[in-house]
Amino acid sequence: MSARSFVVETYGCQMNAHDTERITGLLLDAGYVQTLEGREPDLVVFNTCAVRENADNKLYGRLSFLAPFKKSNPEFQIAIGGCMAQKDQEEIQKRAPYVDVVFGTHNMGSLPALLERARIEEEAQIEIKESLEHFPSTLPTHRQSAFSAWLSISVGCNNTCTFCIVPSLRGMERDRKREDILAEARALVAEGVVEITLLGQNVNAYGVELGERGAFASLLKEVGSIEGLERLRFMSPHPRDFTDDVIEAMAATPTVMPHLHMPLQSGSNKVLAQMRRSYRRERYLGIIDRVRAAIPHAGITTDIIVGFPGESDEDFEQTLDIVRTARFTAAYTFQYSRRPGTPAATMPDQIDDVTMAKRYTALHALQQEISGEINAESIGARYEILVTEVADRMTGRLPDFRLVHLPLAEGARPGDIVTATITSASPNFMIADEIHELRKTRGGEATACRTEAGSAAIALGMPTLARLKEISGS
Ligand code: SF4
């Protein structure tokens, strides 16, 4: 029997995207193969998100599209994992009884066994665990990128933001052992990874569970000093736990990129209190002032929610005000979305759609203006740019994470680093017309290795992960 093929559709945040790499790794390890473009898969896995409302609509829309296919082809399987599966298992069974497997955020590792059981027993398998079975990093991973990797240092969250479903779905924060993190980081660099992003729901609270003060700052320094690593990033830090030793570690470690993505959520102290965010605007602004004093070229980005229940025009004005003062290079702005099961969902004074949309548009326009100004100030400046994509043109990221489009440089591959001067700018990206220097890195080599291994595997029809490793010799 030929190997069964699969695709994973991912909704939601970076954590989910990282979980998708683990789901992919698990399935490849279990003998599945990734579906070739244009072919129908034997299995579709949805890695869902419960944070935003339109994620459910999207999922149920996709499921009803697949339902007739499933009916005429019983061998075809559908699995649903992630936060929504953890939260809405009964709802999924009710609305889509033809789904084969529903698994939770704590038991991803069981997916291959559940799929097998569903096939043999011809019955849906629902398995949701309330607490973590394995730290996810101990599961096999198939990274999307050969040169850039996410590394989870903690899972779960001890905060109780009133709009957020994460604590009830992902549980209390669990920190991974420092030696395990360092071992994984070294292994990644040995495989050719040149950029690592440390991940956690509240990444800078790392160490609290272990009772270690300053643990996150010292971890940044230690991971950042691994020979061969070019760029180290982290997300997302919480302003409450943000301490000056982290700023000192960022400034003192050349591989830690001058970029801070720190969610603000609202500029109004009243709304922050209602969101149960335990910092106020003054603290937030104080942190970014100190970051800029220590690292003047740092780019600061953020997340902002508009239309939280009870947000008045004055509250919203406070958000616009902080956006003007902070001058973020970019802000990911969201309209508040009511999530059942969260305290904010039942708060009085929910904001109507028209007001919400008006505020969202105003905030977005202001941020676009600021991003455009900041990017325009970079015209004429020379940067080191990590190449992330090579097609008709190249795309890359500045150290502060801004996006740049570039002309092709002969021999450049994703993972290599070029030096170029910015020639024009718009709010969302910049253009550099001339490349001065190309620095080949082990990241570029790793990309080449993976591309060659991928085409060899397809040609030979032997696409398991084990076989890929044999072919690439890695
Ligand atoms: S800090 Fe707040 S928003 Fe972030 S994961 Fe924890 S509870 Fe959710």
Boltz pocket constraint, residues with backbone or C-beta under 6 A from the ligand:
constraints:
  - pocket:
      binder: B
      contacts: [[A, 157], [A, 158], [A, 159], [A, 160], [A, 161], [A, 164], [A, 165], [A, 166], [A, 167], [A, 201], [A, 202], [A, 238]]
      max_distance: 6.0
